[in-house]
Amino acid sequence: MTEISKENRVNISKMNYKWRLIIILFIVLTLWGLVHLVYNNRRQPEPQLGLSDKIKISVHYEALCPDSKYFIIHQLLPLYKKIPEHISLDLIPYGKAKTIESEDSITFQCQHDEIECYANKIHACAIDLVQDPLVQLSYVACMIKNNQNPDGIGKTCAEIYDLDFTPILLCAKGQKGSLLLKGHGERTHALNPPVHFIPTVEFNNSQNLKPLKLILKNLKEAVCGVFKIKPKGCDSD
């Protein structure tokens, strides 16, 4: 039997190494392709809305969440003022809370303690009672600036927007406020995929039309991008 020379062994080793690299590269590319395919299939096709259409923006937020505060004040409210006829608002104050029911009571555990649960109730009652969407959103944005004193800021913001704070307060302190917040909790817990970041924002009842990262960074770009022809307010700063 002819002995393989040292030089041939080296050449064979190099060839085996190249083939291993080729196989590894093929596997990596195949896996990447599968991931990309699954992701694209999971993402729903972006709607192309007309100028007569509205996009529903559902915001799952918390009254004492800094990211919720920033999004509502600096993203949602300014954009809504620009294109109110193209946005249907849907505000859901609850976040990463927990609803605890007994035979005669409904209580809540919130991410930022009891004061947030109470502030969430005031938000929920205001959303239920204030019918004008711009006033509703403006009131929520006003309150979320300083929700550490829910009663105080709630009354102050009601005076700013010429609202009667008494029915909002009675709602928040009564059974209705608890039932409203419970309802927001049921909606939040039903999200698929589940909440992992607050605020979580849906477009037309879906988390898959636009990435949350884009929505939170540039809501205007995310919203205006779903219209065939951009609404007039999309062109202004």
Secondary structure, 3 states (H helix, E strand, C coil): CCCCCHHHHHHHHHHHHHHHHHHHHHHHHHHHHHHHHHHHHHCCCCCCECCCCCEEEEEEECCCCHHHHHHHHHHHHHHHHHCHHHEEEEEEECCCCEEEECCCCEEEECCCHHHHHHHHHHHHHHHHHCCCHHHHHHHHHHHHCCCCCHHHHHHHHHHHCCCCHHHHHHHHHCHHHHHHHHHHHHHHHCCCCCCCCCCEEEECCECCCCCHHHHHHCHHHHHHCCECCCCHHHHCC
